[in-house]
Amino acid sequence: MDDEKLLTGAECAALWRVDPATITRWARQELIPCVRTPGGRRRYRESEMRALIAGRTVLRAVDVA
C-alpha cells in the first residue's frame, strides 16, 4: 500500500498560495498531476507538489497562442 500523503485541492492551493479553483484548472489542463479517489475527487501527491514548487520538476508547457 502506498503511504504517500494525498492533499486536497484546498491543501494544495495553500502550498502554492493560489485559489483552489486554480489548482482544479491546472489539473484539468494536465499542468499538475492528480489522482482520482473512488468517488471521483482529485487528490494531489504531496511529494509531487513539493518537487514542482522546488523546481525539481517542470510543469508541462502550454501553448498560449
MOFEN-V567634 format. One record per backbone hydrogen bond with DSSP energy under -0.5 kcal/mol. NH is the residue of the N-H (numbers start at 1). CO is the residue of the C=O. If there is no record, write none. Layout:
# MOFEN-V567634
NH:CO, NH:CO
This chain:
# MOFEN-V567634
3:1, 7:44, 12:8, 13:9, 14:10, 15:11, 16:12, 17:13, 18:13, 22:19, 23:19, 24:20, 25:21, 26:22, 27:23, 28:24, 29:25, 30:27, 31:26, 32:26, 35:43, 37:41, 40:37, 43:35, 44:7, 46:5, 49:45, 50:46, 51:47, 52:48, 53:49, 54:50, 55:51, 55:52, 56:51, 57:51, 60:31
